[in-house]
Amino acid sequence: PLISSSATDAKKQYREASKREECEKDKLTYSGNLRPGTARTLVDITCEIQKQFKSINCPFLLMIADEDVVVKNDGAEDLFQQSASEDKTKKHYAALHGLLCEPSPLFDEIKSDVLSWMVERVSNK
């Protein structure tokens, strides 16, 4: 048996048509249904990672797509709240799941945020 998901529809993940087409044509992109065993493994891994949130103390940038229908953002918010990291940054975007597949100017803002975050940490070393 397979588990179908309408959330994997590329139109619900990627707003920019040319980037959506690029993703759809990528041979490494899986677009089939999820097998129950795979789904169970993903749930188990997610539960185990959630148990470890409090021990995460490295710098991280959390980028949340507010219009995401592929994943729920609750887990990301929990990570941000529970993590012991003193260097954590959270950004929200009016975007779909594929943040880097948004059209400009939102794409430019997202790209700038990622690069600025990384440069700031490399420059402080």
All heavy atoms as an XYZ file, in Angstrom:
985
protein
N       0.816     -1.201      0.000
C       0.000      0.000      0.000
C       0.854      1.257      0.000
O       1.927      1.269      0.571
C      -0.825     -0.099      1.276
C      -0.346     -1.299      2.011
C       0.662     -1.988      1.189
N       0.314      2.278     -0.580
C       1.022      3.540     -0.683
C       0.195      4.649     -0.044
O      -1.026      4.582      0.009
C       1.297      3.888     -2.140
C       2.104      2.862     -2.932
C       2.155      3.250     -4.405
C       3.508      2.754     -2.389
N       0.878      5.670      0.438
C       0.212      6.820      1.032
C       0.355      7.983      0.071
O       1.461      8.427     -0.207
C       0.841      7.169      2.403
C       0.719      5.977      3.350
C       0.197      8.417      2.984
C       1.492      6.132      4.635
N      -0.773      8.449     -0.463
C      -0.701      9.570     -1.397
C      -0.685     10.874     -0.615
O      -1.103     10.939      0.533
C      -1.882      9.546     -2.363
O      -3.071      9.724     -1.636
N      -0.169     11.902     -1.249
C      -0.122     13.207     -0.597
C      -0.274     14.300     -1.637
O       0.547     14.423     -2.536
C       1.198     13.384      0.146
O       1.297     14.692      0.647
N      -1.323     15.077     -1.482
C      -1.506     16.198     -2.405
C      -0.500     17.299     -2.113
O      -0.268     18.175     -2.943
C      -2.932     16.741     -2.307
O      -3.167     17.258     -1.011
N       0.128     17.266     -0.929
C       1.100     18.294     -0.558
C       2.356     18.211     -1.414
O       3.122     19.165     -1.484
C       1.469     18.170      0.919
N       2.587     17.081     -2.065
C       3.775     16.960     -2.896
C       3.573     17.530     -4.296
O       4.488     17.516     -5.107
C       4.231     15.486     -3.001
O       3.159     14.707     -3.532
C       4.655     14.949     -1.647
N       2.397     18.044     -4.576
C       2.122     18.706     -5.848
C       3.074     19.901     -5.978
O       3.116     20.769     -5.112
C       0.672     19.173     -5.868
C       0.294     19.940     -7.126
O       1.166     20.195     -7.980
O      -0.887     20.310     -7.243
N       3.845     19.933     -7.034
C       4.857     20.974     -7.218
C       4.271     22.387     -7.153
O       4.931     23.312     -6.693
C       5.593     20.769     -8.542
N       3.041     22.564     -7.586
C       2.425     23.897     -7.541
C       2.209     24.372     -6.102
O       2.107     25.563     -5.852
C       1.103     23.902     -8.302
C       1.289     23.798     -9.796
C      -0.035     23.816    -10.519
C       0.206     23.673    -12.015
N      -1.024     23.587    -12.775
N       2.144     23.436     -5.162
C       1.982     23.792     -3.756
C       3.333     23.996     -3.067
O       3.384     24.402     -1.911
C       1.193     22.705     -3.026
C      -0.241     22.602     -3.500
C      -0.990     21.543     -2.741
C      -2.422     21.444     -3.239
N      -3.162     20.398     -2.537
N       4.406     23.695     -3.780
C       5.733     23.814     -3.201
C       6.557     24.955     -3.787
O       7.352     25.563     -3.082
C       6.512     22.504     -3.403
C       5.914     21.329     -2.690
C       6.770     20.106     -2.860
O       7.957     20.139     -2.605
N       6.165     19.014     -3.302
N       6.374     25.212     -5.077
C       7.232     26.162     -5.780
C       6.380     27.177     -6.537
O       5.661     26.826     -7.461
C       8.143     25.432     -6.772
C       8.810     24.212     -6.189
C       8.493     22.939     -6.638
C       9.760     24.327     -5.178
C       9.101     21.819     -6.117
C      10.362     23.212     -4.634
C      10.032     21.957     -5.112
O      10.632     20.853     -4.578
N       6.492     28.427     -6.172
C       5.668     29.470     -6.792
C       6.226     29.903     -8.158
O       5.479     30.168     -9.084
C       5.593     30.678     -5.854
C       4.497     31.631     -6.196
C       4.374     32.796     -5.232
N       4.581     32.525     -3.840
C       3.612     32.213     -2.961
N       2.374     32.123     -3.364
N       3.901     32.003     -1.703
N       7.535     29.998     -8.289
C       8.175     30.451     -9.532
C       8.086     29.337    -10.573
O       8.663     28.256    -10.388
C       9.629     30.827     -9.257
C      10.430     31.254    -10.471
C       9.972     32.587    -11.035
O       9.649     33.500    -10.251
O       9.953     32.707    -12.273
N       7.371     29.597    -11.661
C       7.091     28.563    -12.669
C       8.354     27.937    -13.255
O       8.434     26.717    -13.415
C       6.225     29.141    -13.781
N       9.352     28.735    -13.571
C      10.561     28.175    -14.187
C      11.321     27.286    -13.202
O      11.859     26.243    -13.587
C      11.468     29.297    -14.697
O      11.924     30.103    -13.624
N      11.345     27.671    -11.942
C      12.027     26.847    -10.933
C      11.221     25.589    -10.640
O      11.786     24.530    -10.390
C      12.271     27.663     -9.665
C      13.288     28.759     -9.887
C      13.512     29.573     -8.642
C      14.491     30.708     -8.933
N      14.683     31.565     -7.776
N       9.888     25.712    -10.677
C       9.022     24.544    -10.485
C       9.271     23.532    -11.591
O       9.433     22.343    -11.341
C       7.554     24.971    -10.459
C       6.601     23.811    -10.256
C       5.155     24.231    -10.067
N       4.653     25.112    -11.101
C       4.245     26.360    -10.919
N       4.302     26.912     -9.730
N       3.782     27.074    -11.924
N       9.358     24.020    -12.824
C       9.616     23.130    -13.962
C      10.982     22.462    -13.823
O      11.127     21.268    -14.086
C       9.547     23.922    -15.271
C       9.735     23.065    -16.490
C       9.650     23.860    -17.789
O       9.266     25.046    -17.755
O       9.987     23.286    -18.833
N      11.970     23.217    -13.382
C      13.314     22.659    -13.177
C      13.270     21.528    -12.141
O      13.871     20.472    -12.344
C      14.255     23.762    -12.703
C      15.677     23.329    -12.506
C      16.562     24.465    -12.024
O      16.230     25.649    -12.258
O      17.592     24.166    -11.403
N      12.546     21.734    -11.065
C      12.427     20.706    -10.026
C      11.665     19.489    -10.534
O      12.028     18.353    -10.236
C      11.744     21.280     -8.785
S      12.750     22.495     -7.914
N      10.620     19.723    -11.302
C       9.818     18.618    -11.838
C      10.634     17.755    -12.800
O      10.428     16.547    -12.881
C       8.569     19.143    -12.534
C       7.525     19.692    -11.577
C       6.355     20.353    -12.282
O       6.536     20.886    -13.403
O       5.259     20.350    -11.705
N      11.564     18.362    -13.531
C      12.373     17.630    -14.504
C      13.614     16.980    -13.880
O      14.246     16.149    -14.526
C      12.800     18.566    -15.643
C      11.654     18.964    -16.546
C      12.126     19.853    -17.671
C      10.975     20.200    -18.594
N      11.390     21.071    -19.696
N      13.930     17.344    -12.670
C      15.111     16.798    -11.997
C      14.909     15.303    -11.746
O      13.941     14.893    -11.113
C      15.335     17.534    -10.675
C      16.625     17.138     -9.987
O      17.129     16.011    -10.207
O      17.132     17.958     -9.209
N      15.825     14.496    -12.242
C      15.713     13.041    -12.111
C      15.804     12.584    -10.655
O      15.375     11.481    -10.324
C      16.787     12.356    -12.943
C      16.592     12.538    -14.429
C      17.698     11.881    -15.215
C      17.494     12.171    -16.699
N      18.565     11.599    -17.512
N      16.350     13.410     -9.791
C      16.487     13.038     -8.379
C      15.248     13.391     -7.556
O      15.155     13.028     -6.379
C      17.719     13.717     -7.769
C      19.060     13.305     -8.375
C      20.193     14.107     -7.753
C      19.290     11.815     -8.211
N      14.302     14.089     -8.165
C      13.077     14.463     -7.465
C      12.111     13.286     -7.479
O      11.726     12.794     -8.540
C      12.409     15.687     -8.125
O      13.306     16.793     -8.042
C      11.106     16.047     -7.437
N      11.720     12.844     -6.297
C      10.746     11.754     -6.181
C       9.360     12.347     -6.070
O       9.108     13.218     -5.237
C      11.050     10.890     -4.958
C      10.078      9.754     -4.801
C      10.137      8.640     -5.627
C       9.079      9.797     -3.838
C       9.232      7.597     -5.510
C       8.169      8.762     -3.704
C       8.251      7.662     -4.539
O       7.353      6.628     -4.415
N       8.439     11.892     -6.892
C       7.089     12.435     -6.858
C       6.039     11.344     -6.680
O       4.857     11.589     -6.840
C       6.807     13.224     -8.141
O       6.946     12.371     -9.261
N       6.484     10.155     -6.310
C       5.532      9.063     -6.111
C       4.905      9.094     -4.731
O       5.103     10.022     -3.953
N       4.138      8.055     -4.451
C       3.493      7.947     -3.151
C       4.478      7.395     -2.119
O       5.455      6.726     -2.453
C       2.273      7.036     -3.239
C       1.183      7.648     -4.085
O       0.948      8.840     -4.024
N       0.506      6.837     -4.882
N       4.191      7.653     -0.869
C       5.037      7.233      0.237
C       4.598      5.855      0.715
O       3.410      5.611      0.913
C       4.884      8.259      1.360
C       5.875      8.275      2.480
C       7.292      8.510      1.968
C       5.517      9.393      3.455
N       5.558      4.965      0.902
C       5.246      3.637      1.421
C       5.070      3.734      2.940
O       5.742      4.526      3.585
C       6.342      2.654      1.065
C       6.478      2.467     -0.444
C       7.362      1.270     -0.775
N       7.371      1.019     -2.196
C       6.430      0.368     -2.866
N       5.388     -0.104     -2.233
N       6.513      0.181     -4.157
N       4.180      2.947      3.515
C       3.947      3.016      4.964
C       5.208      2.823      5.810
O       5.387      3.512      6.816
C       2.939      1.889      5.209
C       2.212      1.764      3.917
C       3.249      2.035      2.851
N       6.081      1.917      5.410
C       7.323      1.701      6.167
C       8.206      2.940      6.167
O       8.815      3.292      7.187
N       8.273      3.617      5.034
C       9.050      4.852      4.941
C       8.419      5.934      5.800
O       9.109      6.651      6.527
C       9.132      5.322      3.475
O       9.704      4.277      2.685
C       9.964      6.581      3.345
N       7.101      6.027      5.745
C       6.389      7.016      6.560
C       6.642      6.764      8.039
O       6.919      7.693      8.805
C       4.888      6.973      6.260
N       6.582      5.511      8.451
C       6.832      5.159      9.857
C       8.251      5.537     10.272
O       8.479      6.083     11.352
C       6.576      3.662     10.061
C       6.973      3.120     11.409
C       6.118      3.768     12.514
N       6.649      3.478     13.811
C       6.091      2.651     14.669
N       4.979      2.029     14.363
N       6.643      2.446     15.846
N       9.213      5.257      9.425
C      10.604      5.599      9.720
C      10.771      7.108      9.856
O      11.453      7.587     10.770
C      11.542      5.050      8.623
O      11.396      3.629      8.578
C      12.986      5.414      8.887
N      10.156      7.864      8.981
C      10.232      9.326      9.058
C       9.617      9.852     10.356
O      10.161     10.753     10.991
C       9.560      9.958      7.844
C      10.278      9.743      6.508
C       9.409     10.230      5.354
C      11.621     10.426      6.495
N       8.506      9.270     10.766
C       7.875      9.676     12.029
C       8.792      9.329     13.195
O       8.993     10.142     14.108
C       6.483      9.011     12.188
C       5.953      9.195     13.603
C       5.511      9.576     11.166
N       9.370      8.132     13.187
C      10.274      7.719     14.267
C      11.478      8.642     14.372
O      11.864      9.056     15.468
C      10.744      6.272     14.059
C       9.643      5.250     14.277
O       8.577      5.617     14.838
O       9.839      4.082     13.874
N      12.068      8.964     13.237
C      13.240      9.854     13.225
C      12.857     11.234     13.748
O      13.578     11.831     14.547
C      13.834      9.950     11.800
C      14.499      8.631     11.417
C      14.819     11.106     11.690
C      14.889      8.532      9.957
N      11.715     11.737     13.293
C      11.254     13.048     13.749
C      11.056     13.058     15.261
O      11.474     14.000     15.945
C       9.940     13.430     13.030
O      10.187     13.456     11.620
C       9.426     14.780     13.488
N      10.449     12.023     15.795
C      10.234     11.940     17.253
C      11.561     11.910     17.996
O      11.714     12.554     19.039
C       9.397     10.718     17.594
S       7.678     10.844     17.058
N      12.524     11.180     17.475
C      13.842     11.099     18.127
C      14.553     12.451     18.093
O      15.147     12.879     19.082
C      14.702     10.020     17.451
C      16.016      9.773     18.137
C      15.872      9.336     19.596
O      14.919      8.608     19.929
O      16.741      9.736     20.410
N      14.490     13.126     16.971
C      15.117     14.449     16.861
C      14.461     15.427     17.830
O      15.144     16.209     18.494
C      15.045     14.967     15.402
C      15.965     14.134     14.508
C      15.415     16.443     15.325
C      15.791     14.391     13.023
N      13.141     15.373     17.934
C      12.435     16.281     18.837
C      12.865     16.076     20.284
O      12.939     17.029     21.054
C      10.924     16.115     18.701
C      10.407     16.709     17.415
C       8.923     16.456     17.193
O       8.372     15.463     17.658
N       8.289     17.337     16.457
N      13.196     14.851     20.663
C      13.682     14.580     22.014
C      15.020     15.256     22.276
O      15.389     15.498     23.421
C      13.828     13.073     22.239
C      12.529     12.318     22.294
C      12.818     10.837     22.453
C      11.591      9.991     22.225
N      11.924      8.544     22.240
N      15.759     15.549     21.209
C      17.100     16.110     21.323
C      17.142     17.628     21.183
O      18.214     18.232     21.261
C      18.019     15.484     20.261
C      18.082     13.978     20.289
C      18.617     13.436     21.597
O      19.525     14.001     22.179
N      18.040     12.343     22.057
N      16.000     18.269     20.983
C      15.973     19.725     20.758
C      16.751     20.491     21.827
O      17.497     21.405     21.526
C      14.533     20.238     20.721
C      13.821     20.052     19.408
C      12.489     20.402     19.292
C      14.453     19.534     18.294
C      11.809     20.244     18.090
C      13.792     19.363     17.096
C      12.464     19.722     16.996
N      16.580     20.130     23.077
C      17.209     20.872     24.174
C      18.731     20.785     24.149
O      19.413     21.642     24.699
C      16.678     20.381     25.517
C      15.227     20.746     25.726
C      14.684     20.253     27.043
C      13.247     20.725     27.154
N      12.351     19.768     27.678
N      19.263     19.752     23.514
C      20.722     19.594     23.480
C      21.375     20.270     22.273
O      22.593     20.283     22.155
C      21.091     18.111     23.506
O      20.649     17.484     22.323
N      20.595     20.856     21.398
C      21.140     21.531     20.214
C      21.640     22.908     20.637
O      20.874     23.746     21.087
C      20.094     21.640     19.095
C      19.700     20.236     18.628
C      20.614     22.492     17.944
C      18.558     20.191     17.654
N      22.950     23.096     20.523
C      23.518     24.369     20.977
C      24.419     25.039     19.951
O      25.191     25.920     20.281
C      24.251     24.186     22.308
C      25.411     23.221     22.186
O      25.747     22.797     21.096
N      26.008     22.877     23.300
N      24.323     24.624     18.707
C      25.109     25.258     17.647
C      24.291     26.396     17.028
O      23.070     26.428     17.146
C      25.481     24.235     16.580
S      24.060     23.495     15.774
N      24.967     27.330     16.384
C      24.232     28.403     15.709
C      23.330     27.832     14.603
O      23.714     26.886     13.924
C      25.330     29.265     15.086
C      26.563     28.921     15.830
C      26.414     27.493     16.257
N      22.134     28.371     14.473
C      21.300     27.949     13.351
C      20.360     29.060     12.915
O      19.994     29.930     13.689
C      20.526     26.653     13.644
C      19.489     26.723     14.727
C      18.188     27.102     14.444
C      19.807     26.375     16.036
C      17.222     27.146     15.438
C      18.845     26.413     17.033
C      17.556     26.796     16.736
N      20.036     29.000     11.638
C      19.109     29.930     11.004
C      17.849     29.144     10.665
O      17.902     28.180      9.905
C      19.725     30.516      9.733
C      18.821     31.351      8.831
C      18.296     32.573      9.564
C      19.579     31.760      7.563
N      16.747     29.535     11.235
C      15.473     28.882     11.008
C      14.657     29.752     10.059
O      14.331     30.894     10.382
C      14.742     28.704     12.341
C      13.386     28.034     12.311
C      13.496     26.618     11.762
C      12.804     28.012     13.708
N      14.369     29.226      8.889
C      13.634     29.969      7.869
C      12.286     29.296      7.665
O      12.216     28.142      7.245
C      14.445     29.999      6.582
C      15.839     30.569      6.805
S      16.869     30.486      5.342
C      16.243     31.907      4.471
N      11.229     30.024      7.977
C       9.890     29.446      7.972
C       9.065     30.014      6.815
O       8.922     31.222      6.688
C       9.181     29.702      9.316
C       9.950     28.989     10.432
C       7.736     29.273      9.263
C       9.399     29.218     11.811
N       8.554     29.102      6.002
C       7.653     29.474      4.909
C       6.238     29.446      5.479
O       5.692     28.387      5.763
C       7.794     28.487      3.752
N       5.659     30.602      5.675
C       4.356     30.697      6.333
C       3.215     30.073      5.535
O       2.174     29.747      6.099
C       4.032     32.158      6.650
C       4.888     32.713      7.778
O       5.308     31.928      8.658
O       5.141     33.936      7.774
N       3.407     29.898      4.233
C       2.355     29.317      3.399
C       2.643     27.855      3.054
O       2.049     27.291      2.146
C       2.197     30.155      2.128
C       1.783     31.588      2.428
C       1.805     32.487      1.204
O       1.644     31.990      0.072
O       1.993     33.709      1.392
N       3.527     27.233      3.800
C       3.935     25.849      3.563
C       2.784     24.890      3.853
O       2.166     24.959      4.904
C       5.123     25.517      4.471
C       5.872     24.280      4.035
O       5.272     23.406      3.375
O       7.068     24.181      4.352
N       2.484     24.008      2.903
C       1.482     22.964      3.108
C       2.113     21.578      3.087
O       1.432     20.576      3.256
C       0.347     23.038      2.049
C      -0.425     24.344      2.164
C       0.882     22.829      0.645
N       3.438     21.529      2.897
C       4.143     20.252      2.859
C       4.476     19.797      4.273
O       4.311     18.628      4.622
C       5.428     20.358      2.005
C       6.190     19.044      2.009
C       5.075     20.766      0.585
N       4.943     20.706      5.084
C       5.271     20.388      6.481
C       4.605     21.407      7.395
O       4.330     22.540      6.995
C       6.801     20.389      6.733
C       7.495     19.327      5.909
C       7.400     21.755      6.452
N       4.368     20.993      8.627
C       3.838     21.923      9.623
C       5.009     22.646     10.256
O       6.054     22.054     10.525
C       3.049     21.169     10.691
C       1.767     20.576     10.170
C       0.984     19.917     11.286
C      -0.296     19.332     10.742
N      -1.070     18.682     11.804
N       4.832     23.909     10.506
C       5.912     24.711     11.082
C       6.010     24.586     12.599
O       6.939     25.117     13.197
C       5.743     26.179     10.688
C       5.984     26.394      9.209
O       6.848     25.759      8.618
N       5.219     27.268      8.599
N       5.087     23.874     13.216
C       5.096     23.729     14.671
C       6.405     23.150     15.191
O       6.946     23.604     16.204
C       3.939     22.841     15.135
C       2.577     23.404     14.777
O       2.509     24.569     14.338
O       1.582     22.675     14.926
N       6.921     22.143     14.516
C       8.169     21.514     14.953
C       9.339     22.478     14.896
O      10.198     22.489     15.779
N       9.370     23.313     13.870
C      10.432     24.311     13.751
C      10.344     25.324     14.884
O      11.361     25.714     15.473
C      10.352     25.011     12.395
N       9.124     25.728     15.202
C       8.933     26.669     16.311
C       9.359     26.036     17.630
O       9.988     26.685     18.473
C       7.465     27.117     16.388
C       6.992     27.918     15.191
C       7.508     29.355     15.167
O       8.186     29.790     16.107
O       7.220     30.041     14.164
N       9.042     24.752     17.821
C       9.462     24.039     19.032
C      10.983     23.975     19.126
O      11.555     24.193     20.196
C       8.892     22.618     19.053
C       7.388     22.590     19.266
O       6.813     23.619     19.673
O       6.788     21.528     19.017
N      11.647     23.673     18.005
C      13.109     23.645     17.986
C      13.662     24.988     18.425
O      14.557     25.065     19.267
C      13.631     23.297     16.592
C      15.124     23.551     16.340
C      15.989     22.697     17.262
C      15.469     23.295     14.890
N      13.117     26.049     17.879
C      13.620     27.386     18.199
C      13.448     27.685     19.686
O      14.354     28.218     20.331
C      12.900     28.437     17.352
C      13.548     29.777     17.417
C      14.652     30.066     16.635
C      13.089     30.761     18.279
C      15.275     31.302     16.700
C      13.690     31.998     18.354
C      14.792     32.271     17.559
N      12.304     27.327     20.241
C      12.035     27.610     21.652
C      12.874     26.735     22.584
O      13.357     27.202     23.615
C      10.542     27.406     21.959
C       9.643     28.403     21.278
C       9.943     29.843     21.659
O      10.211     30.154     22.802
N       9.914     30.721     20.673
N      13.048     25.480     22.239
C      13.683     24.531     23.155
C      15.199     24.456     23.034
O      15.870     24.031     23.969
C      13.101     23.137     22.942
C      11.637     23.037     23.297
C      11.068     21.676     22.990
O      11.771     20.679     22.988
N       9.767     21.631     22.714
N      15.738     24.852     21.921
C      17.177     24.733     21.699
C      17.966     25.537     22.732
O      17.590     26.645     23.115
C      17.535     25.239     20.301
O      18.919     25.421     20.186
N      19.092     24.963     23.148
C      19.978     25.643     24.105
C      20.889     26.653     23.410
O      21.607     27.400     24.076
C      20.827     24.605     24.835
N      20.861     26.697     22.097
C      21.736     27.601     21.356
C      21.502     29.053     21.757
O      20.366     29.498     21.894
C      21.500     27.453     19.856
O      22.284     28.381     19.137
N      22.605     29.755     21.935
C      22.516     31.193     22.219
C      22.548     32.006     20.927
O      22.350     33.214     20.956
C      23.665     31.607     23.144
C      23.535     30.994     24.526
C      24.645     31.413     25.464
O      25.382     32.372     25.147
O      24.774     30.773     26.511
N      22.832     31.339     19.820
C      22.907     31.996     18.523
C      21.914     31.334     17.579
O      22.239     30.400     16.856
C      24.330     31.900     17.957
C      24.476     32.597     16.620
O      23.501     33.222     16.142
O      25.568     32.513     16.042
N      20.684     31.799     17.665
C      19.654     31.256     16.789
C      18.841     32.420     16.228
O      18.536     33.376     16.926
C      18.770     30.244     17.515
C      18.213     30.693     18.843
C      17.529     29.539     19.557
C      17.088     29.936     20.950
N      16.482     28.828     21.656
N      18.550     32.301     14.949
C      17.844     33.352     14.236
C      16.633     32.732     13.555
O      16.738     31.672     12.945
C      18.761     33.996     13.174
O      19.953     34.438     13.798
C      18.077     35.141     12.477
N      15.508     33.417     13.651
C      14.288     32.926     13.010
C      13.760     33.996     12.059
O      13.654     35.161     12.412
C      13.238     32.596     14.068
C      11.926     32.113     13.496
C      10.963     31.565     14.537
C      10.680     32.499     15.652
N       9.589     32.058     16.528
N      13.446     33.559     10.851
C      12.893     34.447      9.833
C      11.619     33.821      9.276
O      11.578     32.620      9.012
C      13.882     34.646      8.677
C      15.201     35.274      9.063
C      15.064     36.752      9.067
C      16.424     37.423      9.218
N      16.347     38.839      9.045
N      10.617     34.636      9.094
C       9.360     34.195      8.481
C       9.232     34.835      7.100
O       9.601     35.990      6.910
C       8.161     34.634      9.333
C       7.949     33.798     10.538
N       7.089     32.745     10.568
C       8.503     33.876     11.773
C       7.100     32.206     11.771
N       7.950     32.873     12.521
N       8.704     34.056      6.163
C       8.500     34.556      4.804
C       7.104     34.163      4.318
O       6.631     33.061      4.604
C       9.536     33.962      3.842
C      10.948     34.235      4.264
C      11.662     33.305      5.004
C      11.571     35.442      3.940
C      12.967     33.557      5.405
C      12.871     35.700      4.344
C      13.562     34.757      5.081
O      14.844     35.016      5.482
N       6.474     35.030      3.573
C       5.195     34.722      2.930
C       5.510     33.883      1.699
O       5.474     34.350      0.565
C       4.468     36.006      2.553
N       5.866     32.624      1.959
C       6.398     31.759      0.904
C       5.822     30.356      1.012
O       5.281     29.968      2.049
C       7.921     31.704      1.021
N       6.002     29.604     -0.071
C       5.664     28.185     -0.088
C       6.862     27.381      0.413
O       7.902     27.948      0.769
C       5.285     27.759     -1.510
C       4.063     28.442     -2.126
C       3.847     27.957     -3.559
C       2.822     28.203     -1.290
N       6.748     26.077      0.406
C       7.770     25.170      0.928
C       9.159     25.420      0.320
O      10.153     25.456      1.030
C       7.338     23.719      0.674
C       8.269     22.701      1.197
N       8.343     22.387      2.534
C       9.174     21.918      0.574
C       9.247     21.450      2.709
N       9.771     21.145      1.534
N       9.222     25.596     -0.973
C      10.501     25.798     -1.662
C      10.923     27.257     -1.579
O      10.749     28.012     -2.538
N      11.482     27.649     -0.447
C      11.842     29.061     -0.230
C      12.691     29.639     -1.357
O      12.495     30.777     -1.766
C      12.609     29.206      1.090
C      11.796     29.107      2.367
C      12.725     29.084      3.577
C      10.825     30.255      2.472
N      13.630     28.862     -1.848
C      14.532     29.384     -2.884
C      13.917     29.303     -4.281
O      14.583     29.610     -5.267
C      15.875     28.654     -2.839
C      16.666     28.901     -1.552
C      17.933     28.055     -1.530
C      16.996     30.377     -1.390
N      12.661     28.920     -4.341
C      11.946     28.888     -5.619
C      10.854     29.946     -5.661
O       9.901     29.844     -6.439
C      11.360     27.498     -5.858
S      12.619     26.240     -6.106
N      10.983     30.958     -4.834
C      10.044     32.077     -4.852
C      10.513     33.091     -5.899
O      11.703     33.202     -6.165
C       9.979     32.743     -3.472
C       9.296     31.910     -2.419
C       7.807     31.738     -2.650
O       7.179     32.630     -3.253
O       7.267     30.705     -2.229
N       9.599     33.828     -6.467
C      10.000     34.867     -7.421
C      10.627     36.061     -6.695
O      10.408     36.261     -5.496
C       8.691     35.263     -8.098
C       7.614     34.849     -7.152
C       8.146     33.706     -6.340
N      11.397     36.826     -7.429
C      11.939     38.076     -6.882
C      10.783     39.048     -6.730
O       9.811     38.963     -7.486
C      12.990     38.656     -7.824
O      14.125     37.818     -7.836
N      10.813     39.909     -5.770
C      11.914     40.256     -4.882
C      12.032     39.377     -3.627
O      13.016     39.478     -2.904
C      11.599     41.700     -4.483
C      10.117     41.777     -4.515
C       9.692     40.845     -5.625
N      11.057     38.488     -3.386
C      11.144     37.651     -2.186
C      12.364     36.736     -2.235
O      13.069     36.564     -1.234
C       9.862     36.836     -1.992
C       9.809     35.956     -0.750
C      10.062     36.762      0.527
C       8.471     35.231     -0.670
N      12.644     36.155     -3.397
C      13.832     35.315     -3.536
C      15.086     36.094     -3.147
O      15.963     35.576     -2.436
C      13.972     34.792     -4.971
C      15.297     34.150     -5.229
C      15.558     32.859     -4.812
C      16.309     34.854     -5.875
C      16.801     32.268     -5.031
C      17.549     34.278     -6.110
C      17.800     32.978     -5.683
N      15.188     37.324     -3.595
C      16.368     38.145     -3.292
C      16.498     38.388     -1.790
O      17.608     38.362     -1.247
C      16.295     39.476     -4.039
C      16.199     39.283     -5.548
O      16.887     38.389     -6.076
O      15.423     40.015     -6.190
N      15.386     38.618     -1.134
C      15.402     38.818      0.323
C      15.868     37.551      1.039
O      16.706     37.605      1.947
C      14.000     39.200      0.804
C      13.897     39.350      2.307
C      12.468     39.557      2.787
O      11.573     39.830      1.967
O      12.265     39.438      4.001
N      15.337     36.398      0.630
C      15.702     35.124      1.258
C      17.184     34.844      1.045
O      17.909     34.499      1.988
C      14.828     33.984      0.693
C      13.375     34.192      1.119
C      15.350     32.629      1.128
C      12.369     33.331      0.372
N      17.637     35.007     -0.182
C      19.056     34.780     -0.502
C      19.945     35.719      0.306
O      20.959     35.299      0.881
C      19.280     34.981     -2.004
C      20.701     34.709     -2.453
C      20.766     34.781     -3.972
C      21.659     35.901     -4.397
N      21.807     36.024     -5.841
N      19.566     36.959      0.397
C      20.337     37.943      1.159
C      20.387     37.576      2.638
O      21.440     37.691      3.286
C      19.720     39.328      0.973
O      20.387     40.273      1.776
N      19.274     37.122      3.180
C      19.234     36.727      4.588
C      20.173     35.552      4.871
O      20.899     35.549      5.870
C      17.808     36.361      5.013
C      16.902     37.572      5.140
O      17.407     38.722      5.156
O      15.674     37.374      5.227
N      20.176     34.565      3.988
C      21.060     33.402      4.163
C      22.522     33.837      4.101
O      23.325     33.496      4.978
C      20.787     32.327      3.088
C      21.851     31.237      3.125
C      19.411     31.721      3.268
N      22.862     34.585      3.075
C      24.256     35.000      2.904
C      24.723     35.905      4.040
O      25.828     35.734      4.562
C      24.440     35.686      1.554
C      24.250     34.777      0.333
C      24.301     35.595     -0.953
C      25.282     33.666      0.307
N      23.885     36.834      4.443
C      24.245     37.737      5.542
C      24.463     36.960      6.830
O      25.413     37.224      7.578
C      23.152     38.782      5.771
O      23.010     39.595      4.647
N      23.603     36.000      7.105
C      23.715     35.197      8.313
C      25.042     34.431      8.321
O      25.751     34.401      9.316
C      22.516     34.242      8.422
C      22.461     33.499      9.713
C      21.856     33.909     10.863
C      23.023     32.211      9.988
N      22.014     32.958     11.843
C      22.726     31.904     11.340
C      23.748     31.289      9.244
C      23.128     30.717     11.939
C      24.156     30.107      9.846
C      23.844     29.831     11.171
N      25.382     33.831      7.182
C      26.632     33.061      7.100
C      27.856     33.969      7.187
O      28.802     33.673      7.927
C      26.664     32.236      5.805
C      25.653     31.117      5.816
S      25.814     29.912      4.468
C      25.824     30.920      3.022
N      27.858     35.061      6.452
C      28.998     35.973      6.458
C      29.240     36.534      7.862
O      30.385     36.635      8.306
C      28.808     37.110      5.422
C      29.807     38.223      5.620
C      28.883     36.563      4.006
N      28.184     36.877      8.539
C      28.313     37.408      9.901
C      29.033     36.422     10.823
O      29.891     36.794     11.613
C      26.934     37.724     10.476
C      26.971     38.349     11.852
C      25.579     38.688     12.341
O      24.792     39.271     11.577
O      25.280     38.342     13.514
N      28.745     35.143     10.679
C      29.372     34.137     11.539
C      30.804     33.830     11.110
O      31.654     33.595     11.946
C      28.517     32.892     11.595
C      27.426     33.080     12.625
C      26.078     32.545     12.201
N      25.070     33.050     13.129
C      24.420     34.192     12.948
N      24.652     34.943     11.896
N      23.532     34.591     13.827
N      31.059     33.847      9.840
C      32.419     33.608      9.361
C      33.309     34.793      9.717
O      34.460     34.629     10.117
C      32.423     33.367      7.831
C      33.833     33.344      7.285
C      31.699     32.079      7.491
N      32.781     35.998      9.628
C      33.540     37.212      9.920
C      33.891     37.329     11.390
O      34.875     37.967     11.758
C      32.748     38.447      9.509
O      32.486     38.417      8.133
N      33.085     36.706     12.270
C      33.320     36.780     13.708
C      34.346     35.772     14.197
O      34.640     35.715     15.375
C      32.008     36.583     14.478
C      31.084     37.775     14.333
O      31.532     38.884     14.079
N      29.793     37.538     14.480
N      34.890     34.960     13.335
C      35.850     33.918     13.736
C      37.264     34.396     13.707
O      37.727     35.220     13.093
C      35.696     32.677     12.844
C      34.335     32.045     12.949
C      34.146     31.446     14.321
C      32.734     30.918     14.454
N      32.360     30.563     15.750
